[in-house]
């Protein structure tokens, strides 16, 4: 081991998962790598690709994804590290904070009453130890100062992986996947559903379907990234 590397590890035990430079206090990704993340312009684009995926739900009003997610990219690598293995929830929270800072002045979050992250099934939560969407939502909440609810929307079934399924098959798989337990608490509220990565949109669409018994609610969707 080189002396420089040894000293870095000794005095700066936490390093950026991308460039391995020392991290500052409360950082999980260094400012240089944060600046190089592949942004979208969806905060300012109506009828963007995210909205097109979700537009069929009657409660849906607007949506957007902060980053472009491409298979094999370093964004995929850090998202994988953040979600699996020992995980890195603080990184997800930092990304949520940064997204909120960059989008807060665009008007994207205007009118939101409540943040609700996509829930994990209890079995998967026990295995992983945390809900990645909830940590992203915590980052948004840190900046936006909006209330968050994590127990009204629940996942009723531990669904199989469906990213390669056809549209009709995905809809059948996702049918009844989520439930709203106290619809009266969401009466006429505008709810921001938060997810980590949108690929086909099937999971978010299923979550929105659970709000069909909530009178007068409106739904916006934010995801950290959207797969190309």
N, C-alpha and C positions, 0 to 999 in steps of 0.2 A: 504493500500500500504506500502511495506517495505521502510525504509528510504533509503537503497542503491538504490532501483529501482527509487525512487523519485529523488534522486540526479543525477542518470544517465540520466533520462529524462530531468532534468533541465539543466544540463551542456552539455549533448550530445543528442540533440533532434532527431538526425538521427541515426538509428540503422540498423544493417544488417537484411534483411528480413528473413534470415534463422536462425541464432543463436542469434540475437538480441543484439549482442555486439556493442558498439559504433563504428561508422564509422569515418575514417579519412576524411580530406578535399578532395572533388571531388571523393569520393568512394560511390558506391551504393551497393556493396557487399564486405564483409571483405576479406582480403587476405587468411585467413584460409579456408573459404567456397569456394573462387575462386579456391584454389588448389585442392579441393575435387570434382570439377565438373567432370563428366564422359567423359573423352576425347576419341576420336577415333584416329586411326593412318592413316586416309585417305589422309593426306597431302603427304604421302610418298607411298601410295598404288594406283597403276593404276589398272583399272578394279575393283575398289571398288564398294560397293553396290550402292552408289550414281551414279557413272558413268554407271552402268548397267541399272539403271532406265531411264537414259537420252540419252543413246547412239544412239537411232534411228534418232535423228535430224542431218541433214547433216552439220550444222554449229557447232555442239557441239564438243569440243576438250578434255576438262578435267573438273573434279569437285570434290568436297569433302564437308563433313560436319564436323564441329569441335567437336561437342558433341553428345553423345547418349541420346536420349529422350525416356523415358519410362513412360507409363501411371501410375499415382499414385506416381511418384517420387517427391522429393522436387524440382528438376529442372522444372518439369511441374508446380508446384505451383508458383515458382518465374516467370516463363515465362507468366503464366496466370495473375499474378499481374502486370507484366510489360506491357502487351498488353491491358488489360481490366480495367474497373472501372475508377479510376483517372489516371491509367497508371504510368509507370516509364521509360520514354524514356532515362534518363541518365544511367540507369542500362543496357539497350540494347547497348548504346554507349560504356560503359565500357567493356562489353563482347566482342564487336567487336574489341576494342583496344587490349584486351588480346589475342584474337584469332590471330590477325595480328602479334603481337609480337612473339607468339609461332611458327607461320608458315612462317614468312618472310624469314628465313634462309633455308627453305626446298626447295625453288625454286617454290613453288606453285603459287606465284603471279608474277613470272617472265614473261615479255612480255605483261602484261596487259596495254592497252592504256586508258581505261575508265571504271569507276564503274557505274553500273545502277541498283538501287534497284527495286524490283518488286513493281509496284504502286498499290495503293488502288483505288477503284472507288470513285469519288468525294463525293457521298452520304455517303459512309462508312467513308471517311476521315473526313467529317463534324461531324459525330457522334462520332468518336473516338478522333479526334483532332490532330492526328499524324499518321505517317506511320511507323510501327515497323521496316520494312525492311530498310527504309531510315536511321533510327537511328543506326542500325547495320552497315550500309554502312558508316555512318559518323565516326564511331569508326575505321573502316578499313582505311578510308582516313586519319585520324589523324596520323596513323603510317606509312602508305605506301606513303602518299603525292601524290596520284594519283588524276586526275580530276574526278569529279562525275557529272552525268547528271540525272535530275529528271523529265524532261518534254518531252523528245523525245519518250520514251516508255509510253503509257497510257493505262489504263484499260477502255474498251469501254462498258462493261456490268457488272452489279453487280451480279455475279454468285451465285447460290445457293450452299449450302454446299454439297460436293460430295465425302467426304472421304470414304463413304460406297458404292459408286457406283462401278459397274463393269468397266473393262478397256474400252470397247467400249462406254459405256454410259458416262464415264468421258471425253473421247475424244470429244464426241458430245457436252457435256456441255461447254467444254473449247474452242471449235472452234470459232474463231473470237473474243475471249475475250480481246485480246490486239492488239495494233496497234503501228507501228513505224511511226512517223509523218514527220521526215526529214531524210530519208534513205541516202541522199547524204552526210550528216555529219558523217556517220559511215562507209564510204567506206574503205574497207581493214583494219578496226580496229579490235583489239582483245578486246572483251568486257567481263567484269566480272559482271554477273547477281547475285544479292544478295537477298536471301530470309531468312525468320526466321527459319521455320521448314519445312523440306521435309517429307511428308508422302507417298503419292502415286507417287509424281513427276509430277502430271498432270498440276499443275499451272505453274511450270517452263517450262514444255514441250510446253504449250500453248504460253508462252511468247517468247520462242525461235522460234516458228512458225511465229511470227510476223516479224522476221528478214529475211524471205525468199526473200524479194525484196531488201535486202541490199547486194550489190555485194561484194564478197571477204571478208566478215566479219567472224571472228571466235569467238566462245563463250566459256567461262569458267563459272562455277557456284560455288558459295560459299553459304552455309547455316550455320546458327549458330548451328543447331541440325538436326538430322535425327531420326525419330520415328523408334523404333524397329519393 
